[in-house]
Amino acid sequence: MTESAGFITFVDALGLPPGARVDARVPKKLLIEQGAPTAADKRAIQDGIDELQWFAACKPSTIGVPAFSDDTREYLEIAIIACAFRPGAKAARLIELIHRAVPYPVLLITSDESGLAVSAAHKRHAQNEAGRIVIEQVITASYLRADALDNAQVAFLKSLALAQQPRADLFALYSGWIARIEESTPRA
């Protein structure tokens, strides 16, 4: 399975309406400008990312799930983004940088030499800095191997379908996806 085929398999499994699809390439330059606080991070992005793709925007107008807002967080949109890493990339750091750079919650699909993974991280307003957003714990799970899907991977993909998630609001939807990712992660 190629990287792009794996990304498409994942995005298709979400069962999003066609109006939610964006299918746009994201320049690394934009990620460097938005999410690279240090020179080392800029190098990690430049050297470690092969391609960044924005697949979908889950908004009230595109998926029919209301926005969410309270004193702690505001979920107006969920971005579905995929990133292909080059061999030797600092994947964990790059995943964190991508989540930090995008102002909306992100369902991030990544690929590297070991296969494909998905990650998510709730976001909230910074307590001490108005207008600033911080990410909470990044939850990551490996879900596809390049060779073939096993029963557990097929079940995981099916569990991510929009129709299987809570739809009260975008926070509930995103929390549902996080719960699926956490459930698929083997406990140590």
N, C-alpha and C positions, 0 to 999 in steps of 0.2 A: 504494500500500500504506500503510495507516495504521500509526502507531506500535505499537498493541497487536497488530495483525495481524502486523507484523514480529517482535515479541517472541514471539508464539505460534508463528510459522513456525520461529524459532530453537529454542525449547524443544522443539517437536515433533521437530525434526531430531535432537535428542540421543537420542531413542528411550528415554527413561527409563520405568521401570515406573510405573503409576498411583499406587502407594503412596509414591512419592518426591515427588509434587506437593503443594505447600503452598498456592499461589494466595492469598496474603494481601498486603494493602496494608501498607506500612511507613510510619508517620508520619514526616514530616521532623523533628519534634521529637526522636525517638529518635536519628536520625542526628546532629543538632546536639549532643545530650548525649554521644553516644559518640565522635564523630569530628571535632569542630570545635574545635581548640585555640586559635584566635584569633577576635577579633571579625570580622575580614575573612572568615574561613572560614564563620562563622555566617551572615553576610550573603550569601556566595556560595551557600550551601545554600538559604537562604530565597528569594533572588531567582532562582536558576538552575535549581532542580529543580521540575518540574511534578508528577511522580508517581514513586514508588518502589514496586516490586512484587517480592515474594519468590515466585518460581515453584516452586522445588523444593529439597529437602534430600537430597543424595546421602550416605547413611549406610550402614554395613554392613547394617543391618536393612531398608533401603529399596531398595538396588540390588544387594546380594549381593557387594560388594567389601569386603575387610577394611580396618580402620583401619590407620594407620601411625604408628609412634612410634620415635624414636631420640633421641640426646642433643641434636640440633639442632632438630628439629621434631616436631610432633604433628598428624596429620591425622585427625580423628575424623569430619569431615563436610565436604562441599563445598556451598556455597550457590550457587544459581542465582538471580541477582537482575537485574532490569531497571530502568532509570531513564530517564525522558523529561526531556530538558533543555529549558528555555525558550530562545527566541532570545537570543543574546548571552551565554549562560552560559559560565562559565570551565570548559569541559569537562575539560581535562587535570587541573586541580586538583580538581574534583569527583570524577573517577574515582579519583584517589589517595585522597581523603578517604573514599570509600565502601569501598575496599579496606582502609584502615586501621581503619575503624570496626567492621567485622564480624570477630569473633574466629576465623572459619574461612576457609579459602581460598574465593575468590569467582570464579565465572565471571559476569562483569558484561556485560550487554547494554545499550547506551545508544543513544539517538536524539537527534538534533538536526536543524537545518535541512539538513545535508548528507547525512543518511541514518542508517543504523544501524552500530554498531561493537560489537566484543566485546573484552574485556580480561581478563587474568588476572595474578596476581602470587604467586609462592611466598611463604610466611610461615615465619619461624623464631623461636625463642626469642631474646630480647635477651641479649647476652653479659654486660652489666653490671647488669641489672635483673631480678631474679627475678619471674616471673609476667607479664612484659611480652612482647608479640609485635611483631616488626617485619616490614614487607614488603620484599621484594627488588624488583628492577626490574619495573615494570608493563609488560606486553607488550600492545599494542593493535593491532587490525586492523579496517579498514572492511570490511564484508562485504555489505551490501545497500544498493541505491539504492531510493529510494521508487518509481521508475517501473517497473522490471522486473528480474528476475534474469537474469544472463547465465550461460553455461556454467561459468565459473570460480567464480561464487558458488554455484551449485548443487553443484558438486564440493566446494567448501569445506564447505558445510552437511552433505553426506553424510559427509565425513571426520570430522565431530565426533560421529557416532553412538556411543553407549556400546559397542555391539557391535564397533566399530572400534578401541577404545582398549585399552591394556594394563590388565589387571584384577588384577594381583598384589596391589595395595593402593591406597588412595586417593591416596597420593603419586604412584605410577606413573600412575594414571588422570589426575590433574591435570597431570602432566608431559606426558602424551600430548596433552591439550588445548592446552597451551602450545606444544608442537611444531607442531601444526596451525596455530595462530595465527601463529607465527613464519614458517612456510612460506608462508602466504598473504600476507604483508606484502612488498611490492615492495622490493628492495634499492636503496639510493641510489647 
